[in-house]
Amino acid sequence: MPLTIPAAQARTFAAALAAPERLALEVLRANARQTPPADCVALLCGKQMLGQLLSYHAHALASVLPHCVLQAGALVWNASHESPARRSAQLQATLLQLRNQGHINGWRNEAFCFWPGVDANPDTQQAAFLQIERAGFRFLGLMSHAVHINGFTPDGRMWCGQRSAGKATDPGMWDNVTAGGLAAGETLANCARRELWEEAGYRLQAPQQLIAAGRVRISRATPTGWHDEMLHVFNLVLSSDFVPCNQDGEVQSFACLSAPAVMAQLAAGQFTADAALAIAQGILPAATS
């Protein structure tokens, strides 16, 4: 979806920010992509770059994935001649082995797609290079895709959701009104529609309600592996009488926050890194328009 003119509500939110707060968002966005740790190992399929492996992940993968070899600073998997379906099946079987060995947690039985290169617009009509269990993406350091939606009230406040304390990742931290990974076969609009209902109880009537705020890539080391994700950010204006209501148990509460309150929570480290970046991406175009 193309970038469009920010909604008046996003501009109202941005106008309530002090100059240091806008600068903090700029710095956050500028530092979104971290450098992999020195002991990270590049994962290649032939000459195709796939991702970044933490050192102990590289050795675990090399011990179970056929046709791969550890070289200086890289683990090369000789499967570039295989079809996408066969590559995916081989890697999925390997991930199952690693899960059974205790190396991968949070298995979801949900597939994500990997497209090589820097193409930020996943195309469901184009065969993915790989399609594997989403829990394997951080382990392998592959770039995934996600939709983040900033939900604004008519007076320019923002609805935010607190993640369930039972979530495997970032429990109890704050998110946008809706955020979720792009499942295999989903368009960005369908992902947004699904996540809005599951997480906030909101029925999106038409994709045109979503105001595209661009995309931004985030990468960082986590305890479970290298997190690399392209965030597709949208702003959405919600009616004054709408109150989010979680449907899937993944959000434990919601709060409608003013711009200063959001920035205070950001400064206190209460938002997930991805949600904070999505807020910056959704607000900064409005701050300069």
C-alpha positions, 0 to 999 in steps of 0.5 A, spaced: 500 500 500 502 506 498 504 512 503 498 516 504 497 523 507 497 522 515 490 523 518 489 529 522 489 525 528 496 523 527 498 530 526 494 532 532 498 527 536 505 529 533 503 536 535 503 534 542 510 532 542 515 537 545 522 537 540 526 533 545 520 527 544 520 528 536 528 527 537 527 521 541 523 518 536 528 520 530 533 517 534 529 510 535 528 510 528 535 511 526 538 506 531 532 500 529 537 496 525 543 493 530 549 490 528 550 482 529 554 480 535 561 479 533 560 471 534 554 471 529 555 466 523 552 468 516 547 463 514 547 462 506 544 457 501 549 457 496 551 464 495 544 467 497 544 470 504 539 468 509 540 470 516 544 471 522 545 465 527 548 466 534 554 462 534 551 456 538 545 456 534 550 455 528 553 449 531 546 446 533 544 447 526 550 444 522 549 438 526 542 436 524 541 439 517 544 435 511 548 438 506 551 444 510 558 446 512 561 451 517 566 455 514 569 462 516 564 466 519 558 462 515 554 456 515 553 454 507 547 450 506 548 447 499 540 447 497 540 452 492 539 447 486 532 445 490 525 447 489 522 452 494 518 446 496 523 441 497 528 446 501 522 448 505 521 441 507 528 439 508 529 445 513 522 444 516 524 437 518 530 440 521 527 445 525 522 439 528 529 436 530 531 442 533 525 443 537 525 436 540 532 437 542 530 443 546 533 448 542 527 452 539 521 454 544 514 457 542 512 453 536 506 455 533 504 451 528 504 457 523 508 458 517 512 464 515 515 466 508 522 468 507 523 472 500 530 474 499 533 480 498 531 487 500 524 487 497 519 490 503 513 488 499 511 481 500 508 478 494 503 472 495 503 471 488 510 470 488 513 463 491 517 464 497 524 462 497 522 458 504 516 457 508 517 454 515 515 455 522 515 462 524 518 460 531 524 458 526 525 465 524 529 468 530 533 461 531 535 462 523 535 470 523 531 470 517 527 476 516 520 476 517 514 481 516 509 484 520 503 489 520 503 494 526 497 498 527 497 505 531 489 506 533 488 513 534 481 516 537 478 522 533 481 527 538 488 524 537 490 520 543 492 513 542 489 506 544 495 501 546 495 494 548 498 490 554 501 483 552 498 478 556 503 475 562 503 469 558 506 471 552 512 467 550 515 474 547 515 480 551 510 478 556 506 484 560 509 489 555 505 494 551 504 494 544 500 498 538 493 497 538 494 491 534 500 488 531 502 481 528 506 477 524 504 476 516 502 468 515 504 464 509 499 466 504 496 472 507 496 479 504 498 485 508 490 487 508 488 480 510 493 480 516 491 487 519 484 485 518 485 478 522 489 481 527 484 487 529 479 482 530 483 477 534 487 482 538 482 488 539 475 486 537 475 491 531 472 489 524 475 492 519 470 494 513 475 496 508 482 496 507 482 503 505 481 505 512 488 503 514 492 509 512 499 507 510 505 510 514 511 506 510 515 500 513 521 500 517 526 494 518 528 492 525 534 487 527 537 486 534 539 480 538 535 476 543 535 470 547 532 466 542 536 468 536 537 474 531 530 478 530 530 481 523 523 483 521 520 488 516 514 492 520 509 495 515 506 500 519 499 503 518 495 508 522 487 507 523 482 512 526 477 509 531 470 512 533 470 515 539 465 510 542 470 504 540 473 500 546 478 495 544 476 488 547 481 482 546 478 476 543 484 471 543 487 472 550 494 475 547 492 482 550 491 483 558 488 490 558 488 496 553 489 504 555 487 510 551 493 514 552 495 522 550 501 523 546 505 525 553 503 519 556 505 514 550 512 518 550 513 517 558 511 509 557 516 509 551 522 513 555 520 508 561 522 502 556 514 499 557 513 498 550 516 493 546 522 495 541 517 493 535 511 497 537 516 503 539 519 503 532 512 502 529 509 508 533 515 512 531 514 510 524 507 512 524 508 519 527 514 522 524 511 523 517 505 527 521 510 531 525 514 533 519 507 534 514 
